[in-house]
Amino acid sequence: MLESQGMPPRPAPPPPRVSTDTDTLRALVTAADTGSLSATARALGVQLSTVSRQIATLERAVEALLLTRTGRGVRPTPAGERY
């Protein structure tokens, strides 16, 4: 009906949204900036386990690794840079 009647096609629906809280996003950004989950925990005044859990939960929610863990810290993956 749309194109055959001269109307433009409808845009694709947006990707599903993932509900995240500000603390989780702050943890991801700080980890990407500092390159360290320990430094992120210190900067945010929380336990290392909290930062680790927040990022792991976010990665499960978006079904992608957002940080690459190395022996020397973390760095954002391409997906993490986009997020």
C-alpha angles and dihedrals in degrees: 000000000000105000094030089057094047097260120133118250118264116260118253114267115260119260115268113278121237116217109230132167125231093250092057093049090046089053092052094047093045092049090050091048097045099034090222135090090204092053089047091054091049093047092050096040095238137114120276089239090058092054092046092049093047093052094043090051091050092048091052091048094052092036093230139096108252098181131037110221113217133174088260100046137283137308130185119264118222087266090050091052091052093046 
